[in-house]
Amino acid sequence: MATSTRNEIKTNRVTNRVLTPHQQWVALYLATGMTCREVATALSISVNTVNTHRRMIYTKTGSRNRVDLHVWAVQHGLITN
């Protein structure tokens, strides 16, 4: 993945249409193995907010767990394997 700032994440058009910018960041961190608490700390948001984003991300991407999310993120250019 190219160098990104917290406010800008490099993704393809499919990812941008499916996930909001905040959801993209949460998805990126979760797909790379961070816990919800670690994501919350990294993004300065509550764990409850991370869990809400996680549920919406799973729904929007058809993921059932973090492994599915990781596969989806690789396929859609959110992360590189």
N, C-alpha and C positions, 0 to 999 in steps of 0.2 A: 504494500500500500504506500502511496506517496505521502510525503510529510503533510500533516494536517494540523490545524489549530483547533481549539475546542469549539469554535464557532463555525468551522467549515470542514466538512468531511468529503473526501473524494469518492464518489460513487457513480454508478451508471444511471441512465434514465429510468430503468425498471425499478431500481431500488428507491430512487427519489419519488416515484409515483406511489410506491407501496408503503413506505415508512416516512414518518415525519422526521425532521432533523434530530430531534431529541431521541426518538425511537432508534434512529440509525446509530447514535452514540451508545445507547444502552445495548443494542443488539451487538455492536462491535465488541464491547467489553465482555458481555456474557458469552459470546461465541468464542472468545479467546481464553475463557476459563476463569474470569473474575467472579467472585461471589456477589450477591446482591448488596451486601454491606460494603464491599470494596468499590462497587460501581457507584453507590450512593456517596461515598467519601470522595471519589475521583470527580464526580459531577456536582458536588455540593447540593445534593437533593436527599430527601428522606428515603429510607428503605421501602416504605409503603409506595412511594412514587415509582421507584424502580420496579417493584412488583406489579404495579398497574401497567407500566410500560411493557414489562415482560409478558403479561397476559395478552395485551393487544398485539405485540410483535408475534407471539405464537399463533394467534388467530389469523393475522394478516399474511403470515408466511406459510401457514399450514404445518408449523413445527409442533411436535409434541414434547420436545425436551431440548436441552442444549446441544446435543449431538446433531439433531435435525436442524437446529438453528445454525450451527457451524457449517453444515453441508450447504444450506441455503445461502449463507453469507459468502461462501467460496464461489458458488455457482453464479451469484449476482454481483461479484466484484467488490463486495464490502471488505473482504479480507483476502489475502493470498495464503495458500496452503503451505 
